[in-house]
Amino acid sequence: MTLTLTDRARRTDDATDQAAPETAPSRAPTQAPAPRRAAGREADGLAVGSFVLGLVGLLAFNLLLGPTAIVMALLSLARRTRRPRRAYLGLALGVADLVVLAVLVTVNGTVSWSLGG
């Protein structure tokens, strides 16, 4: 029977764990890089969300969706998203939403679209 080097290491670790369980170091679960990945995913989700809200805000609810897109884009950039271009695009669309709102208020005197004429 031949043992590989890793098998021997495992067997010696198992033997010491069984021989002296009081002296064996406790194997407390350490935090894996999963929280960092979750934070990265969250920042990416914020970037995509800001883009979508900014795009939809150009057509409807620009008073609400524009500032929300801006805040989400800034949060995703602060959390170092892997999609910074999408976050910048969401930021630009959020600002464009507010510009459209300002134009509507100036031209029509209202904060709603008037397609009926």
Secondary structure, DSSP 8 states (H G I E B T S, - for coil): ----HHHHHHHHHHHHHHH-TTTS--------SHHHHHHHHHHHHHHHHHHHHHHHHTTS-HHHHHHHHHHHHHHHHHTT-S-HHHHHHHHHHHHHHHHHHHHHHHHHSSSS-----
